Amino acid sequence: MKVCVVGTGYVGLVAGTCFAEYGNNVICIDKDEKKIENLKKGIIPIYEPGLSELVERNHKEGRLHFSTSLQQGVEASEFIFIAVGTPTSDNGSADLRFVFGVAEEVGKAMNGYKIIVDKSTVPVGTADQVKAIVQKFTKHPFDVVSNPEFLKEGAAIDDFMRPERVVIGADSEKAAKKMAELYSPFVLNGNPILTMGIRSAELTKYACNAFLATKISFVNEIANLCDAVGANFEDVRKGMGTDSRIGRQFLYAGIGYGGSCFPKDVRALLRTAEEYKAPMQIIYSVEEVNEKQKTRLTDKIFEYYKSQDMKGKTFGVWGLSFKPGTDDMREAPSIPLLLELQKNGAKIQAFDPAAAETAKYYFGDKIEYMPDAYSALKGADALLLLTEWREFREPDFEKIRGLLKSPLVFDGRNQYKPNYMKEIGFIYFSIGNR
């Protein structure tokens, strides 16, 4: 099939590449000329395991193309996927100007029947607006479909290739059938293609992310209570996770969620609820709890030193990205945490396996970027673990002890066992394990 994907960001590039991997002829469009030229050379603008190899192979074999010409992409394709950014606007709603701009250009470029697919995460009612815009500029027939993405950064290729489900929102039987045909190779394992109304599909993505964000904020509050009452959160987590009604996933305490999805989608859902006069008190609290949780580790540091004055203190930091497996720094808990320490006089020596360059946009020269994990600890007063990269799970603790001024660890991701850390002589703080 012939597919055009507009936008070569995280969602668009992964989607276009995976469609090409299954034999479709795909053209990815972006206005950024430098990005397109780099993609043609195999230079990938994002960090995602396995993506670079797939892009290089499919481009070389002639199934994956890159262009700045939207007209070229529209004219050559039957499916037009809109995968541009929908950042949070000042009032918390999703900023749809890029989506609507693409819709207008698609309408002007159409040369026959097209299926226009909202792949970007957009609020309820967006497909109706896209349809109205396109109709202003063309007399050709078309259908608008909602097809939300459910990709986890760091595992996006596997999520797209083997989805738990594919959600298709359509009011046209023809478009729904064509979309199911396009996705059929991805669900040979028997996982469902769920066809529903467009507004239901638009809301499904927000509902999923808001629910997962709720689980995270809930367990963080339980962990904080464990700290207060002297309970062990790991024991509580196991007791909760073995209840089949609750499940084990997303029951990990830490310093809050970040990234491009949960924060943005929670705010957009709240804004939609306000617009339709259907307030969501639980979701409002989810965001409030998460923002407070981002400075939970900072509070523990101030409490340990019995002061907020960090002058003369150096902290070795492991991890900057909002989660392992990505260089994404959007809404990362490390940002407010480290800026608060730096503001109070601390020196920060940080290492992240992928996000050092991205982090410079947020920190500039306020922190020092180290070439490896252990160099970040040299002469530091304590280790702060902020992102649970695999390479941090089984470190050389004797080496850590020799590099630090004192054997002090503040673990924002509960990577290590408190009893073990005590046995080997470390002063250890985590979330929910006093």
N, C-alpha and C positions, 0 to 999 in steps of 0.2 A: 504494500500500500504506500501511497505518497503522503508524507507527513511534513508539515511545517511547524516548527516550534519557535515562538517569538520570545526571546529572552534567553541568554546563556548564563544565567546565574545558577544557583544550586539546583533548583527544581528543573529548570529548562534543560540544562546540559545533561543531567542524569537521565531525564525522560527521553530526550532526543537520542542519546547514545544507546540506551537500552532498546528503544524501538528499532534502531539500526541493527543492533546485535541480533535481532530476530528476523532480519532479512528485509525490513522495510526501507524505502528510499526516503531519507530524512534530510531536510535542510534547516539548519539552526540560524536564526536571524538575531542580530544585535546591532544597535547604532554605533557602538564603540568600535571604531575601525582597528585600533591597536589590539583589542581583545580578539577580534575575528582573525587578524593576521597571526597572532600568537597561536590560536587554536589550530589554524592550518599547519603550523609548524609543530604541533603537539605540545604546546605550552599551555598548561591548564590553569585557569584563574583561581581555582579553589582547591583545598586539600580534601580529598575523599579517597580512601583506600580502594584501589582497583580501577578507578575511573580513567586515569591516564592511559593505561594499557588498552582499554576498550575504545577510547577516542582515537588513539593512534591506529589501531587495527581497522576499525570501521571506516575511518577517513581514507586510509591507504587502499582499502578494498572497494572504495567508491560508493558506499552506502550512506555515508555521513558527510554532509557538506556544510560549509559555513559562508554566510554572506551578510552584507549590510543592507541588501535590497529586500525590503518587505514585499514589494510588488512581485519580485521574482519568486519569492517563497509562496505567496498566495496563489499566483497563477499556475505554479507547478504542482500544487497539492490539493487534496480533497479535505484533509483534516488540518485545521489551523489551531494549534494549542497556544493559548495566551498564558505565558509563564513569567510575567514581569513582576517587579516588586510591588508590595502593598504595605508600605511602612506605616507606622502609627502616626496619625496627625496630632496636632496639639490638644484636641479634645478627646483623644483616645480611640477615635474611630479609625478604620482602615482608609488610607489615602489611595483613592482609586484613579487618580489622574493618568497614571501610566496605562492602566487597563483600558480606560476610555479612549486614550490617545491611540492605542493599537486598534481598538474597535473601529475608529474612524478611518484609519489607514487601510484596514482590511476591507471595509465597505467600498472604498474608492478603487481598490485593486482587484476586486472580484471579477472573474470571467466565466462563472458557471456555478453550479451548486456546490456549497461548502458546508462542512460541519465545523462550527466555531466552538472551541472547547475552553471553558474557564478552568485552567489548571492552577492558577494562583489561588491562594486562600482569600476568599472574598465574602462579604456579608450577604445575608439573605436579601434577595431582590436584585442582586447585581446582574444576573443573566437577563432579567427583563430590561435593565438599562442598556446593557450591551446590545441586545436585540434592537431596541429603539434607535440607538446610534447608527448601527449598520444599515438599518432600513432607510435612513436619510440619504445614504450615498450609493445605493445600488437597487436595481430592479431584479437582480438575479436571486433565485431561491437559495435559502440557507436555513440551517437550524443552529440554535445555541444550546450547548450541553454543559452541565456542571460535572467535573471529574476531579474532585479534591485529591490531593496527594497525601500519603501517609508515610513519608520517608524519615528515618532516623539518621541524623548526621553521624557518619562513621560506619554506617551499615546500609547506606542508601541503595547501593547496587543490588544487594541481596533482597532488600525490601521491595524494589521495583520488579526484579526478576521473579520473585516468589512471594507475591503479596498475600496477606491473610484474607483480603477481600478487595475487590475493585468496586468502587461506588460510582454509578452513572446516573446522573439526574437528567431526565429528558422528557419532553412533552411530545416528541415525535417518535413513532414506532420505527421509522426508517433510520433515524439517527441512532436510536438505542441499539438497533440490530447491527449497524455498521460499527459502532463503538465496541460492542461485544465481540465482534469478529476480529477487530484490531487487537483486543486484549486476550483472545482465546489461547494463544501460545503460552501466556504467562500463568494460566490457571489449570494446567494439565494435571496438577496434583489434586484437583477436585475442590479447591477453595472457591468460594462463590463470587460471581459477578452480580452485584445487587443493583437492580434497576428500580428507580423511584422517581418521585416528582423532583423538579429542579430545586425548589426551595428546601425540601427535605435534605437533598444532597449538600446544599450549601451549608445548612446548619449542622450536618453530621460531623464535619471536620472540627468545627468550633466546640461541639459537645464533647467529642473525644479528647481534645487537648485540654479543655477546661476540667474534665473529670480527672485526667491524669495529674494535672497541676494541683487539683484538690487533694489527691492522695499524698502528694509530696508535702504540701503544706500541713496536712493533718499529721503525718508521721513526724514532721519537724516539731510540731507543738507537743506531741507525745514525748519526743526525745528531750525537749526542754523541761518538761515536767519530770522526766526521769532524773535529770540533773538536779532538780530542786528537791525531790523526795528521796534521792539515794537509790533509785532503781537502776537496773541495767537494761538499756534500750535493746541490745542485741537479743536478750531473752524475751523481751516483750514483742519484738519483731517476729521472732520465731513462733511465738504463741499466736500472733495474729495471722501470719502467713500460712500456717497449716490449716486454717479455716478455709474450706473450699469456697465459701461465699465471698471471701476477701481476696485470697490469692497472694502469692509472694512478690509479684512484680510491683515496682515503684514503692516499696516499703523500706526505703533506705534513707536514713537521716543524714543531713549534711548542712551546707551553708546556702541552700536555696537553689532554685532552678534558674536557668538563663536561656540564651540562644535566640533564634529567630522566630520560634513558633509559640511556645507557651506564653511568654509575657505579652506578645503582640496579640495573640488570639484571645487571651483572657480579657484584655482591655477592649478589644473590638466587640466581643460578646456582651460585655457590660454596656457598651455604647448602644448596641442594637436593642438590648433590653430596655434601656432608658427611652429610646426613640419610640418603642412600642408600648411604653408604660407598663412594663412587666418586670419590675425590679428583681434582681437576683442577689439576695443578701449573702448567701454562701460564697458565691464567686467573688463578690466584693471583698470578703474577708480573706479569701485565698491569696489575692494579690497583696493585701496589707501584711499578712503573715510572712509572705515570701520576701518582701522588701526588708522587714525587720531581721529575718534570718540571715541575710547577706552580711550583716555585721556581728553575728553571734560569736564568731571566732575572735573578732577584735575585742569584744567585751571580755572574753576569757583572758586575753592577753593583758588588757588593762587591769583586770582583777588580780592576775598573778603578780604583776609588778606593783600593784597597789598605787598605780599612777597612770595618767594618760600622757605624761611627758616621756617620749621615747627617744629623746636626744641621747646620742651615744650608743643606741641599740641598732644592731644589724640583724635582719631576718633573711634567711635563705628560703626561697620559695620554690616549691615544686608544683608546676602547673598553673597556667593562666587562662586557657580556653574554658568555655562554659561546661564542656564535657570532654572526655577522651575521644580520640579518633577524628578530631576536627581542629581546624585553625580558627574557628568562629569565636569571636570575642563579644558578640552582641549580647548585652545584658548579663555578661559574665559576673558571677559573685566576686571574683578576684578584683574587679574594678573599684567598687566602693570600699572594700576591705583594705586594699593596699593603699589607696589614696588617703584613707583616714589615718593609717599608720604613718605614711609619709608626711602628711600635714602636721602630725604631732612630733616630727623630728626624726623618725626612723629612717635608716638606710635599707633599701630593698635590693637583694641580689636574686634574680629570678631566672628559672630555666623552664622552658616548655618545648617538647619535641617538635611542635608544628606551628605554634602561634606567636613566636617571637616577633616576626615582622608585623603581623596584624596588630599585636599589642601596642606597637609604637604609636599607632593612631590614637590610642586611649591614654597612654602614659607618657609618651614622648621621652624625654631624658630624665623623668622623675624617678625612674628605677634603672637598675643596671641589668643588662641582658647577658646571661652567662652561657658559655658554649656547651656545658653538660651539667648533669644533675649534681655531681659531687663538687664541682667548682663553685656552685651556688652556695655551698655550705661553709666554705673556707673562712674561718674567723667570725662566723655568724653566732649570734646569741641563741638562736633557736631555728628549727625547721618548721615551716608552715606548708602543709600539704593541702593544696586547693583544688587540684584536678586529679582524678584517679586513673592516670595513665598506667598501662600494664607494667611498664618498666619500673614503676615505683612500688610494686606490690611485694617484691622480695629483695629489698636492698641489702647492702652490706652494713649492718648496724655498727660493727666495730669501726668501720671506716667513717661512718657518720659521727660516732662518738669522738674520734680523733680530730675531725675537722671542726666540730662545733666548740664554742667556748665552754658550754655546759650541755649535758645530755637532755635537752629540752625539745619536745615535739608537740606542736599544735596541729592536730589532724582534723581537717574540715570535712573529710570524706569517710571517716571510720574504717580506714584501710587495715589497721593493725589491731591486734588483740590486746586489750588493756592489761590483762594479767601477765602476758608474755613480756610486754614492754616494761612492766614493773620488775619482773624477774631479772631482766638483763640490765637493769639499773637506769632506765630512762624515766624522766618526769614526763608524763604523757597526758595530754588533754584531747578529748574527742567530743563528739556531739551525743549527749544522752548517756554517757558512761563516766560517771564522776569518779 
